[in-house]
Amino acid sequence: MIIVIVKFETTLSEDEVMAIAREREPEFRALPGLLQKYYFKTDTPGEYGGVYVWDSPASLQAYRASDLAASIPAAYKVVGAPSIQVLHTLFQLRE
């Protein structure tokens, strides 16, 4: 499994961020290889993100090349460059 953590800054309100996330939820549910996605906000005002759990590097690469991935900065009015961290799972505690 591959875990990707994306954090970004936006001037949108939390309600606006949530509305956009809910609107786009079906597109993410339909992504091949996306096992789970967690939406989060941090303690820093205006900072939000997602934790993606992918079944394989190939699924992650296909997503990165997709129109859906390319649309995220505009959809959330991202300020600056997002922080993206890719983690390779060694093992999981529970199945």
QUIBELQUI-V161068 format. One record per pair of residues at least 4 apart in sequence whose C-alpha atoms are under 6 Angstrom apart, sorted by the first residue. I is the first residue (numbers start at 1). J is the second residue. If there is no record, write none. Layout:
i:I j:J
i:I j:J
This chain:
i:1 j:54
i:1 j:55
i:1 j:56
i:1 j:89
i:2 j:53
i:2 j:54
i:2 j:87
i:2 j:88
i:2 j:89
i:3 j:52
i:3 j:53
i:3 j:86
i:3 j:87
i:4 j:51
i:4 j:52
i:4 j:85
i:4 j:86
i:5 j:50
i:5 j:51
i:5 j:84
i:5 j:85
i:6 j:49
i:6 j:50
i:6 j:83
i:6 j:84
i:7 j:48
i:7 j:49
i:7 j:82
i:7 j:83
i:8 j:47
i:8 j:48
i:8 j:49
i:8 j:82
i:9 j:46
i:9 j:47
i:9 j:78
i:9 j:79
i:10 j:46
i:10 j:77
i:10 j:78
i:10 j:79
i:12 j:16
i:21 j:25
i:33 j:54
i:33 j:55
i:33 j:59
i:34 j:54
i:35 j:53
i:35 j:54
i:36 j:52
i:36 j:53
i:37 j:51
i:37 j:52
i:38 j:50
i:38 j:51
i:39 j:49
i:39 j:50
i:40 j:48
i:40 j:49
i:40 j:50
i:41 j:47
i:41 j:48
i:42 j:47
i:64 j:69
i:73 j:77
i:73 j:78
